Amino acid sequence: MKGPTPTNLDEARRLLSDCVLFRKLAPKEREALVARAHMRSFEAGNTIFLMGALHDSMFAVLSGEVRISMPSADGKEVVLATVHAGEVFGEIAMLDGKPRSADATALTACNLAVLDRRDVLAAIGRNADAWLGLMEVLCSRLRHTDRQLVELALLGLPERLAKALLRAVDAGDPAQAASVAELRLSQYELANRVGAARESVNKCLHEWQRSGIIRMEKRVITIVNRAALEALAEPE
């Protein structure tokens, strides 16, 4: 574990101020949380925690992306969410003190602030308005899960895949969203996100490449025609 430096402490302070979970805390409470946070770095592919683990801390992403997933009965992986810089994860086990409900893996190299349960609950407990921020986070998670279930049940693979690509673009650099955008996502990762076989995703992507909607080079997918992809995501 690396010790905190002025740079990542400043970044943690800024992100905790912007995070919906801690936005309503008094500045002194946020400062206290940052001061007690542990800073950790992970390389892409590293396990942060596994489902069933007994750790009740929560995490704030300072940089990079984290995949939240669950293993399925047939040995595959179901991606529940991708957490980006400025967002938090691990809040369920932090709140109820029970085992982790999913796996967390570094999707890219990332820096995290680890916040202990007792520190977070003490800070929120001293600020009544902060409970509203907590409710917002939990409601957002629930809405995301509901949307995933509906898409898996009602939409075909092309629609699910198009939506997944657009979300990945919109979660990245805002300057890319309205123009040609590059995504560093493997087909395996995409298949996990949309609940499909990698071979099916590969076939769909190659069809879109022939149609000029995307371009593929190794692990990079370039969206060439966003309007066409949006039409695939929302068919009439």
N, C-alpha and C positions, 0 to 999 in steps of 0.2 A: 504494500500500500504506500503510495506516495504522500508525502506531507503537503499540506496546502501551501500554495504560493500566492503572492498578491494578485496575480492575474486571474487564477481560477476562483479566488475568493471574491474578487470584484464581479466576475461573471456569475457566480452563484448568487451574490447579493442582487444583481440586476434581474436574473431570471426568477428568483423567488419573489421579487417585487411585482413582476409581471404575471406570474402564475396565478390562475383564478383561485387556486386553493389557499394561497397566502396573501392575496391582494388586499384583503380587509384587515390584515394584521397591522398593529401599530409598528412604526419603523423600528423601535427598540426591540420588539419581538422578532422581527425578521433578522435583525443584526445578531440577536442571541442564537437563532437557529443556524445561521451561517457559521458563527463562531464554533458551534458544537458539531457541525457537519464533518463527515469524513469524505475526502476526495479520492475517488478510485478511477483508474484507467483500464480499459479493456480493448483488446484487439478484435478485429472482425472474426466472428465465429466462436468467441469465448462465451462460456456459460456464466451468466450472472447469478441465477438461481434456478432450481428445478421444482416442478410441482411436487407438493408434499413436504418441502423443506420447512423446518421450524425456525424461520427468521422473521421478526416482526418490524424490521425497518422498512422505510420507503425510499424511493430514489427520485431525484430530479436530474433530467438530462441536460448537461451543460453544452455538449457538442456530440454530433453523431446521431445514429439511429439504433433503436432497440426493438427486437421482434418479441412479441408476446404470443405464445402458442401453446397448444396442447397435443399430446400424442393421441392418435385415434386407435380404435380397437385393432385395426389391420396393420398397425405399425407406421402409418403415415403421420404427417404433421399437419395440424389445422392452425392456420395463423389467425389469431383473434384481433391483433392490432399491431401497428407499427408506431412507436413512440419517438417523437422528434425533439430537438432542442427546445427547451422552454416548457416541456410537458413533464408530468410525473407518472410513476407507475409503482406498483407494489402497495397501493393504499389499502387494498382489501385486508391483507394479512396484518397491516399496520393497525387497522381499526379493530378487528375482532381478535387478534392475537392467535389465530388458527393457522394451520399449514398453508403454504402457497397454493393458489388455485390454478396456476399455470406456470410454464417455463418462461424464462427471460433470457434472451441471447443477444449478444452484440451483433447487429446486422452490419455495422461498419465499425471502424475504430471509434471509440466514444469515451467521453469523460463524464463521470456521474458524481453528484453529491448525495451521500448516504445520510439519511435523517432518521434518528432513533425514535421509536414509538413514544417513549415517555416525553421527549422534547417536543414532538409535534402536538401530542394531545394536551400537554401543559400549555403550549402557546395558544392553541385554539380554545382551550377551556377558559383562558383569561380574556378572550375576545368573543363576545356573543355573536357579533356579525360574521365572524370567520366561519361559523357553521354553515352559513349560506354558501360560501365558496366550496365547502366540502360537498354540499348537496349538489351544486352545479357539476362538480367533477363526476360524482356517481351517476347523475342523470345523463351526462354526456356518454359515459361508458355504456349505460343501459340502452340509450338510443342507437349507439353504434352496433351493439350486439343484435338488437331488433332488426336493424337494417340488413346486417349480414344474413340473418336467418331468413328474412323475406327474399333476399336475392338468391340464396342457395335453393330455396324452395320453388321460386317462380320464374327465375330468369335462366336463359340458356347460357352456354359458355361464352359466346361472343360478347353478349351484353355484360356479363360479369367481368370478363377480361378487359374490355374497353373501359369500364368504370374503374377497375384497379389501376390501369395505366394513367388515367386522368387524375386520380387521387394522388398517385405518386408524384406526378408533375406538379400539382397544385400545392403539395406539401413541401416542395423544394424551393428553388430560387424563384421568387415571384416574377423576375424579369423573363424567365423562360416560358411561363404559363401561356402567354398569348402568342408565342412564336415557336420556332423549331426548338424542341427540348430533348435533351439526352438523359436517359435513365440507365444507371448501372445496376441492373437487376438480372439475376440468372433466371432461366426458364423454370428451374426447380423452385425458386422463391416465388415466382408468379403462380405456379401451379398450387403451391401451398396457400397462397392468398385467396385463390378463387375456388378452392376445393375441387380440383380436377387433376387428371393424370398429366405428367409432363409431356407425354407424346401428343395429347390432344391440344395442349397449349402451343406446342411447337408447330403443329399443323395449322392452327388458326393464325399464328404470327406470320408464317410463311405465305399464307393467302393474302394477308394484309400488306406484306412486303411486295408481292407481285402487283397489288393494286395501287401501290405508291402511297399508302397511308403511313407506313413506318419503314425504317431501314435498320437492319441488324448487322452488327460487327462485333464478333466475340461476345462479351458480356454487356455490350452497350446497345440499347434500343433507342433509336432516334425517332421521335414523332414528327413526321414531315407534314401531315395534313390533319391538324387538330379538329377542324370542322367535321371531317369525315369520321374521325374517331368518336366525336360527340354524337353524331347521328347513329352510330352503331350502339352507343351506350343507351340511347333513348329512342328506340325504334317506334314508329307510329303504329 
